[in-house]
Amino acid sequence: MTKLSLFDGGAPTPCPDPFNLAQYVLAAGAKTPDKTALEVYHSVNDVDHWRYRDLNAAVRTTAGGLRALGLQTGDRILLRIGNTADFPILFLGAIAMGAVPVPTSAMLTEPEVRHIIAELEPALVAFGGGLAPLADLPCTMLDQTGITALRKAAPIDPLPRHPDDLAYIIYTSGTSGQPRAVMHAQRAVWARRMMWQGWYGLQTDDRMLHAGAFNWTYTLGTGLLDPWAIGATAMIYTGAPDAQIWAGISARHKPSIFAAAPGVYRQILKHKIRDEFASLRHGLCAGEKLPDTTRARWQEATGKPLYEALGMSEVSTFISSSPNNPPKPGTSGHVQKGRRVAVLGDSGPVPLNTAGTLAIHKSDQGLMLGYRNQPAETAARYQGDWFVTGDTVSMDAEGYITYLGRDDDMINAGGYRVSPLEIEQVLLQVDGITEAAAIEQPVKEGVSVVAAFYVSTQPLDDNLLITHCAARLARYKCPRIFTRIDALPKGANNKIRRKELRQP
């Protein structure tokens, strides 16, 4: 009998009811109020320390301040906050009092932010951490002074919620070319417990150093919420980009786990490594595919293993290697305990070791509630009882997943998923460009960039195109390569054949 690509990791522990995400995240630390919850590094020697007592108080007073402003349960709050601790405090404070925070990347341009505000209709937009308020918004605005003032209010207790109640929204690029608002339930953070041993090997006494900014969802979950939920210490750097800073912080401040995107590990490996990372048990890697060569070079240089994870905004990471499931060459990891995963063809699960589309069962506790105001697009992501991710993979008999690429045309830009249509629409605003296509272009092993092809009446200056895109797109979405061609390759239905553009 043919064995199918279907892995059942067993039922997860049920989420408690009632359940407030913010209350849960702070509960473990409340038992050790004087323990350090967060270390914020402005440089190797310039560090701010937050005790759990202080973090808990800041979240509860922020919740009270939002309530005093007139915010109600279910109101949406757009977070436009740079790389500061105000970001997670306001995120948790909003959830504590029943509002719905909506994190955004600090790299979004003004047109992108205004588009989100028009679609989201938030009750409040909070601007802080060096990001200036925008003029003439159709909602209440809060600047840095106002964000700080929230913590002077009387504290309130977190509002009891149902596990399925909406907790927060994050934006991810959609196949339509417009960002999609992914709605996550309160239970989403409870589902992350499956990563504690399924990926992190997380312990109460860990010190988790994350290489991302506060306002990246990878940092928010892996670098902050999960360490706090178990009562560990989070470590975040806020200074200027510096590939050598991680060695300095690690050598002096002794993290036990380091989490980063593959590109960070590649940058670190360009420099001589001695014993700066000796305090680590291991490293974590997500955001894009980890090349086996990078994994091998890191282990050779530091003696520490790297554990990779695969996931998406709609469900977070659910495929991973870990101390319990060591890396298997060529794969992205193993199905986590508590998850039910399949690799699908047109009529259901395909045989083992056969390419198909990665899917996760609709009962998964971490799966999104849906795309806001897009019921048809939400429904289109399901094949029966399975949520279809769009990743082409294969599964072996042990439950390890090999990533083979996207079955749509989404671009992975430094760990962010970007729709090529969003980039193409911006390029088509340039005078003289009649057609455009954007792709993810490999430039060397393990490194890809956004590349743009365009058809125009005459050659255009790259600097003009760079400036045009930079004013309208977040930096990670901007093409790094521009190529003028006579015509875009297209199929019989006039769809761009991007695979042909990806040829070396």
C-alpha positions as CSV (number, residue, x, y, z in Angstrom):
1,M,0.0,0.0,0.0
2,T,1.3,3.4,-1.0
3,K,2.2,5.6,2.0
4,L,0.9,9.1,1.8
5,S,2.5,12.4,2.8
6,L,0.5,12.9,6.0
7,F,2.0,13.4,9.4
8,D,-0.1,13.6,12.6
9,G,1.9,14.9,15.5
10,G,-0.9,14.3,18.0
11,A,-3.3,16.6,19.7
12,P,-1.8,19.7,21.4
13,T,-2.6,20.8,24.9
14,P,-6.0,22.6,24.8
15,C,-5.9,26.4,25.3
16,P,-7.4,27.6,28.6
17,D,-10.6,29.5,28.5
18,P,-10.9,32.4,29.3
19,F,-7.5,33.5,27.8
20,N,-5.9,36.9,27.2
21,L,-2.7,36.8,25.2
22,A,-1.1,39.6,27.2
23,Q,-2.0,38.2,30.5
24,Y,-0.6,34.8,29.5
25,V,2.7,36.3,28.2
26,L,3.3,38.1,31.5
27,A,2.1,35.3,33.9
28,A,5.4,33.4,34.2
29,G,7.5,36.5,34.9
30,A,5.1,37.6,37.6
31,K,6.4,34.8,39.7
32,T,10.0,36.2,39.5
33,P,9.3,40.0,39.5
34,D,13.0,41.0,40.0
35,K,14.4,38.8,37.2
36,T,15.5,40.6,34.1
37,A,12.8,40.3,31.4
38,L,14.5,42.4,28.7
39,E,18.0,43.8,27.9
40,V,18.0,46.5,25.3
41,Y,21.5,47.0,23.7
42,H,22.3,50.3,22.1
43,S,25.9,49.1,21.9
44,V,27.9,46.4,23.6
45,N,28.4,48.5,26.7
46,D,25.2,50.6,26.7
47,V,22.4,48.4,28.0
48,D,18.9,49.1,29.4
49,H,17.5,46.5,31.8
50,W,13.8,45.8,32.3
51,R,12.7,43.6,35.2
52,Y,9.6,41.6,34.9
53,R,8.1,43.9,37.6
54,D,8.7,46.9,35.4
55,L,7.5,45.2,32.2
56,N,4.3,44.1,33.8
57,A,3.6,47.5,35.2
58,A,4.3,49.2,31.9
59,V,1.9,46.9,30.0
60,R,-0.9,47.4,32.6
61,T,-0.6,51.2,32.8
62,T,-0.4,51.4,29.0
63,A,-3.6,49.4,28.9
64,G,-5.1,51.8,31.4
65,G,-3.9,54.8,29.3
66,L,-5.5,53.5,26.2
67,R,-8.8,52.9,28.0
68,A,-8.6,56.5,29.3
69,L,-8.3,57.7,25.8
70,G,-11.6,56.1,25.0
71,L,-10.4,53.0,23.2
72,Q,-12.9,50.2,23.3
73,T,-12.8,46.4,22.9
74,G,-12.2,45.5,19.3
75,D,-10.8,48.9,18.3
76,R,-7.8,48.6,15.9
77,I,-4.5,50.4,16.8
78,L,-1.9,50.8,14.0
79,L,1.7,50.6,15.5
80,R,4.2,52.8,13.6
81,I,7.0,52.5,16.1
82,G,10.7,52.2,15.5
83,N,13.1,49.9,17.2
84,T,12.3,50.6,20.8
85,A,10.8,48.7,23.8
86,D,7.6,50.9,23.4
87,F,6.7,48.6,20.5
88,P,6.0,45.3,22.5
89,I,4.7,47.3,25.5
90,L,2.1,49.0,23.4
91,F,1.3,45.7,21.6
92,L,0.7,43.9,24.8
93,G,-1.1,46.8,26.5
94,A,-3.5,47.0,23.6
95,I,-4.4,43.3,23.8
96,A,-4.6,43.5,27.6
97,M,-7.5,46.1,27.4
98,G,-9.2,44.4,24.5
99,A,-8.0,46.4,21.5
100,V,-6.4,44.9,18.4
101,P,-2.8,46.1,17.7
102,V,-1.6,46.0,14.1
103,P,2.2,46.0,13.9
104,T,3.9,47.5,10.8
105,S,7.4,47.5,9.5
106,A,9.3,50.8,10.1
107,M,10.5,50.5,6.5
108,L,7.1,51.1,5.0
109,T,6.8,54.4,3.0
110,E,4.1,57.0,3.5
111,P,2.0,55.8,0.5
112,E,2.1,52.3,1.9
113,V,1.1,53.4,5.4
114,R,-1.8,55.6,4.1
115,H,-3.1,52.7,2.0
116,I,-3.1,50.4,5.1
117,I,-4.9,53.1,7.2
118,A,-7.6,53.6,4.6
119,E,-8.2,49.8,4.4
120,L,-7.9,49.2,8.2
121,E,-9.8,52.2,9.5
122,P,-8.0,52.2,12.9
123,A,-9.2,54.1,15.9
124,L,-5.7,55.1,16.7
125,V,-2.3,55.3,15.0
126,A,0.7,55.4,17.3
127,F,3.9,57.0,16.0
128,G,7.1,56.5,18.0
129,G,10.7,55.4,18.1
130,G,11.7,58.1,15.6
131,L,8.9,57.7,13.2
132,A,7.1,61.0,12.6
133,P,3.3,61.4,12.6
134,L,1.6,61.8,9.2
135,A,-0.6,64.8,8.5
136,D,-4.4,64.7,7.9
137,L,-5.2,61.2,8.9
138,P,-8.8,60.2,9.4
139,C,-8.2,58.9,12.9
140,T,-6.6,59.8,16.2
141,M,-2.8,60.0,16.3
142,L,-0.5,59.5,19.2
143,D,3.1,60.7,19.0
144,Q,6.1,59.7,21.1
145,T,5.1,62.0,24.0
146,G,1.7,60.6,24.0
147,I,3.0,57.0,24.0
148,T,5.2,57.7,27.0
149,A,2.3,59.4,28.8
150,L,0.2,56.3,28.6
151,R,2.3,54.7,31.3
152,K,1.3,57.4,33.8
153,A,-2.3,56.2,33.8
154,A,-3.8,53.9,36.5
155,P,-3.1,50.3,35.7
156,I,-5.9,47.9,34.7
157,D,-6.2,44.1,34.7
158,P,-6.2,42.2,31.4
159,L,-9.7,41.7,30.0
160,P,-10.8,38.1,30.0
161,R,-11.2,36.9,26.4
162,H,-12.2,33.7,24.5
163,P,-9.3,31.8,22.9
164,D,-10.9,32.5,19.4
165,D,-11.3,36.2,20.0
166,L,-9.3,38.4,17.7
167,A,-6.0,39.5,19.3
168,Y,-3.9,41.2,16.7
169,I,-3.5,41.7,12.9
170,I,-0.4,41.5,10.8
171,Y,0.0,42.5,7.2
172,T,1.5,40.2,4.6
173,S,1.7,40.7,0.8
174,G,-1.1,39.0,-1.2
175,T,-1.2,37.5,-4.6
176,S,-3.5,40.4,-5.6
177,G,-0.7,42.8,-5.3
178,Q,-2.2,44.4,-2.2
179,P,-1.2,43.6,1.4
180,R,-3.5,41.3,3.2
181,A,-4.6,41.8,6.9
182,V,-4.0,38.4,8.7
183,M,-6.2,38.1,11.8
184,H,-4.8,36.1,14.7
185,A,-6.7,34.8,17.7
186,Q,-5.7,35.1,21.4
187,R,-4.8,31.4,21.2
188,A,-2.1,32.1,18.6
189,V,0.5,32.6,21.4
190,W,-0.6,29.4,23.2
191,A,0.1,27.5,20.0
192,R,3.6,28.8,20.0
193,R,4.3,26.5,23.0
194,M,4.7,23.7,20.3
195,M,7.8,25.6,19.2
196,W,9.4,25.6,22.7
197,Q,10.7,22.0,22.3
198,G,9.8,21.6,18.6
199,W,12.3,24.3,17.6
200,Y,13.9,26.3,20.4
201,G,14.7,23.9,23.1
202,L,13.6,26.8,25.3
203,Q,14.1,26.8,29.1
204,T,13.2,29.2,31.9
205,D,16.8,30.2,32.5
206,D,17.6,31.0,28.8
207,R,18.9,34.3,27.5
208,M,17.5,34.7,24.0
209,L,19.4,37.1,21.8
210,H,17.5,38.0,18.6
211,A,19.1,39.8,15.7
212,G,15.9,41.4,14.5
213,A,14.2,44.8,15.2
214,F,11.4,45.0,17.8
215,N,8.8,45.6,15.0
216,W,9.6,42.5,13.0
217,T,7.1,39.7,13.7
218,Y,9.9,37.1,13.9
219,T,11.4,39.2,16.7
220,L,8.1,39.8,18.4
221,G,7.3,36.1,18.6
222,T,10.6,34.3,18.9
223,G,12.6,37.1,20.5
224,L,10.1,38.5,23.0
225,L,6.7,36.8,23.5
226,D,8.0,33.2,23.8
227,P,10.9,34.0,26.2
228,W,8.6,36.1,28.4
229,A,5.9,33.4,28.4
230,I,8.3,30.9,29.9
231,G,10.0,33.5,32.2
232,A,13.3,33.7,30.3
233,T,15.3,36.8,29.4
234,A,15.0,38.5,26.0
235,M,18.0,40.4,24.5
236,I,17.5,42.9,21.6
237,Y,20.0,45.3,19.9
238,T,18.7,48.7,18.7
239,G,21.8,50.3,17.2
240,A,23.0,50.7,13.7
241,P,23.4,47.6,11.5
242,D,26.8,46.0,12.3
243,A,27.7,42.4,11.5
244,Q,30.3,42.4,14.2
245,I,28.0,43.6,17.0
246,W,26.6,40.1,17.6
247,A,30.0,38.6,18.5
248,G,30.6,41.5,20.9
249,I,27.3,41.2,22.6
250,S,27.6,37.4,22.8
251,A,31.1,37.5,24.3
252,R,30.2,40.1,27.0
253,H,26.6,39.3,27.8
254,K,26.4,35.5,27.4
255,P,23.2,34.6,25.6
256,S,22.3,30.9,25.5
257,I,20.3,31.0,22.3
258,F,20.8,33.3,19.2
259,A,18.0,33.8,16.7
260,A,18.5,35.4,13.3
261,A,17.8,35.2,9.6
262,P,20.3,33.3,7.4
263,G,21.7,36.5,6.0
264,V,22.9,37.5,9.5
265,Y,24.8,34.3,9.9
266,R,26.4,34.8,6.5
267,Q,27.5,38.3,7.5
268,I,28.9,37.1,10.8
269,L,30.9,34.4,9.1
270,K,32.7,36.9,6.9
271,H,34.7,37.8,10.0
272,K,37.0,35.8,12.2
273,I,35.2,33.9,14.9
274,R,37.1,32.7,17.9
275,D,35.2,31.9,21.1
276,E,32.7,34.8,21.1
277,F,29.7,32.5,20.9
278,A,30.9,30.0,23.4
279,S,27.9,30.7,25.8
280,L,25.4,29.5,23.2
281,R,23.8,26.1,23.3
282,H,22.6,26.6,19.7
283,G,21.3,29.1,17.1
284,L,17.9,29.5,15.5
285,C,17.3,30.4,11.9
286,A,14.1,31.4,10.0
287,G,12.8,33.9,7.5
288,E,14.2,32.2,4.4
289,K,15.8,28.9,3.4
290,L,19.0,28.2,5.3
291,P,21.7,26.9,2.9
292,D,23.4,23.7,4.1
293,T,26.7,25.4,3.5
294,T,25.9,28.2,5.9
295,R,24.8,25.7,8.6
296,A,28.1,23.7,8.1
297,R,30.3,26.8,8.2
298,W,28.6,28.1,11.4
299,Q,29.0,24.8,13.2
300,E,32.6,24.6,12.1
301,A,33.4,28.1,13.2
302,T,31.5,28.0,16.6
303,G,30.9,24.4,17.4
304,K,27.2,25.2,17.8
305,P,24.3,23.7,15.8
306,L,21.8,25.7,13.9
307,Y,18.1,24.8,14.0
308,E,16.0,26.0,11.0
309,A,12.2,26.6,10.9
310,L,9.7,27.0,8.1
311,G,6.4,28.8,8.4
312,M,4.3,31.7,7.3
313,S,2.5,34.8,8.6
314,E,-0.8,32.9,8.7
315,V,0.4,30.2,11.1
316,S,3.9,31.0,12.2
317,T,6.6,28.3,12.2
318,F,5.4,24.7,12.3
319,I,8.2,22.8,10.5
320,S,11.6,22.9,12.3
321,S,14.6,21.0,13.4
322,S,15.4,21.1,17.1
323,P,17.6,19.4,19.8
324,N,14.9,16.7,19.7
325,N,14.9,16.4,15.9
326,P,18.4,17.2,14.7
327,P,18.8,18.8,11.2
328,K,18.6,16.5,8.3
329,P,20.7,17.6,5.3
330,G,18.6,19.2,2.5
331,T,15.4,19.5,4.7
332,S,13.9,22.5,6.5
333,G,12.9,20.4,9.5
334,H,10.4,18.1,11.0
335,V,6.7,18.5,11.6
336,Q,6.3,19.8,15.2
337,K,4.6,17.7,17.9
338,G,0.9,18.7,18.1
339,R,0.7,19.6,14.4
340,R,-1.1,17.8,11.6
341,V,0.5,18.4,8.2
342,A,0.1,17.1,4.7
343,V,1.6,17.5,1.3
344,L,-1.2,17.8,-1.2
345,G,-1.9,17.2,-4.9
346,D,-5.1,18.0,-6.7
347,S,-7.0,15.1,-5.1
348,G,-5.4,15.0,-1.6
349,P,-2.2,13.8,0.0
350,V,0.5,12.7,-2.4
351,P,2.8,9.7,-1.9
352,L,5.8,10.1,0.3
353,N,8.9,11.8,-1.3
354,T,6.7,13.3,-3.9
355,A,6.4,17.1,-4.6
356,G,3.2,18.7,-3.6
357,T,1.9,21.7,-1.7
358,L,2.5,22.0,2.0
359,A,-0.7,22.2,4.0
360,I,-1.7,22.3,7.7
361,H,-4.9,21.1,9.2
362,K,-7.6,23.7,9.9
363,S,-7.7,22.7,13.6
364,D,-4.2,24.0,14.2
365,Q,-4.3,26.4,17.2
366,G,-1.9,28.8,15.6
367,L,-3.8,29.1,12.3
368,M,-5.2,32.6,11.5
369,L,-8.8,33.4,11.8
370,G,-8.8,34.7,8.2
371,Y,-7.9,37.7,6.0
372,R,-9.8,40.7,7.2
373,N,-12.7,41.7,4.9
374,Q,-11.6,39.0,2.4
375,P,-13.8,36.0,2.9
376,A,-13.4,34.7,-0.7
377,E,-9.6,34.9,-0.5
378,T,-9.7,33.2,2.9
379,A,-11.8,30.4,1.5
380,A,-9.6,30.0,-1.5
381,R,-6.7,29.0,0.8
382,Y,-8.4,25.8,1.9
383,Q,-8.6,22.4,0.2
384,G,-11.1,20.6,2.3
385,D,-9.9,20.5,5.9
386,W,-6.5,21.7,4.9
387,F,-5.0,25.2,4.8
388,V,-2.8,25.4,1.8
389,T,0.4,27.3,2.3
390,G,1.6,27.8,-1.3
391,D,5.0,26.2,-0.6
392,T,6.1,23.3,-2.8
393,V,7.7,20.6,-0.6
394,S,8.2,16.9,-0.2
395,M,7.8,14.8,3.0
396,D,9.8,11.7,3.9
397,A,8.7,8.8,6.1
398,E,10.1,10.3,9.2
399,G,8.1,13.6,8.8
400,Y,11.0,15.7,7.6
401,I,10.0,18.4,5.0
402,T,12.2,19.4,2.0
403,Y,11.4,22.9,0.7
404,L,11.3,23.1,-3.1
405,G,10.1,26.6,-3.8
406,R,6.8,28.6,-4.1
407,D,3.9,27.3,-6.2
408,D,3.0,30.9,-6.8
409,D,5.2,33.9,-7.6
410,M,5.7,35.3,-4.1
411,I,9.2,36.8,-3.4
412,N,11.1,36.2,-0.2
413,A,12.9,39.5,0.4
414,G,15.1,39.2,3.4
415,G,12.6,37.1,5.3
416,Y,9.5,39.2,4.2
417,R,7.0,37.7,1.7
418,V,6.4,40.2,-1.1
419,S,4.0,40.1,-4.0
420,P,5.6,40.8,-7.3
421,L,2.5,42.6,-8.4
422,E,3.0,45.2,-5.7
423,I,6.4,46.0,-7.1
424,E,5.2,45.9,-10.7
425,Q,2.4,48.4,-10.0
426,V,5.0,50.9,-8.8
427,L,7.2,50.4,-11.8
428,L,4.3,50.9,-14.2
429,Q,4.0,54.4,-12.7
430,V,7.3,55.4,-14.4
431,D,6.9,57.3,-17.7
432,G,7.9,55.2,-20.6
433,I,7.5,51.8,-18.9
434,T,4.8,49.8,-20.6
435,E,5.2,46.4,-18.9
436,A,7.1,45.2,-15.8
437,A,7.8,42.0,-13.9
438,A,9.5,41.4,-10.6
439,I,11.1,38.2,-9.4
440,E,13.4,36.7,-6.7
441,Q,16.8,36.4,-8.4
442,P,19.5,34.2,-6.9
443,V,22.9,36.0,-7.2
444,K,25.0,33.4,-5.4
445,E,24.5,30.4,-3.2
446,G,22.0,31.2,-0.5
447,V,21.6,34.8,-1.5
448,S,18.7,36.2,-3.6
449,V,17.6,39.8,-4.4
450,V,14.5,41.4,-5.9
451,A,15.1,41.9,-9.6
452,A,12.9,43.9,-12.0
453,F,12.5,43.5,-15.8
454,Y,10.7,46.2,-17.7
455,V,9.7,47.1,-21.3
456,S,10.1,50.7,-22.3
457,T,10.4,52.9,-25.3
458,Q,14.0,53.7,-24.4
459,P,16.5,52.7,-21.8
460,L,16.0,54.3,-18.4
461,D,18.6,55.4,-15.8
462,D,18.8,52.9,-12.9
463,N,19.2,55.8,-10.5
464,L,15.8,57.2,-11.6
465,L,14.2,53.8,-11.0
466,I,15.9,53.3,-7.6
467,T,14.7,56.7,-6.5
468,H,11.2,56.1,-7.8
469,C,10.9,52.8,-6.0
470,A,12.4,54.0,-2.7
471,A,9.8,56.7,-2.4
472,R,6.9,54.2,-2.8
473,L,8.1,50.9,-1.4
474,A,9.7,49.6,1.8
475,R,13.4,49.1,1.3
476,Y,13.2,45.3,1.4
477,K,10.7,45.4,-1.5
478,C,12.8,47.6,-3.7
479,P,14.5,45.9,-6.7
480,R,18.3,45.7,-6.6
481,I,18.6,44.8,-10.3
482,F,16.9,46.5,-13.2
483,T,16.9,45.0,-16.7
484,R,15.3,46.4,-19.8
485,I,14.0,43.8,-22.3
486,D,12.1,43.9,-25.5
487,A,9.2,41.8,-24.3
488,L,8.1,39.9,-21.3
489,P,7.8,36.1,-21.7
490,K,4.1,35.2,-21.5
491,G,1.9,32.1,-21.8
492,A,-1.2,31.5,-23.9
493,N,-3.3,33.2,-21.2
494,N,-1.1,36.3,-21.3
495,K,0.4,35.5,-17.8
496,I,4.0,36.4,-17.3
497,R,6.2,33.3,-17.3
498,R,8.5,34.4,-14.4
499,K,10.3,31.0,-14.4
500,E,11.9,32.1,-17.7
501,L,13.1,35.3,-16.2
502,R,14.7,33.5,-13.3
503,Q,17.2,31.8,-15.6
504,P,20.8,32.6,-14.5
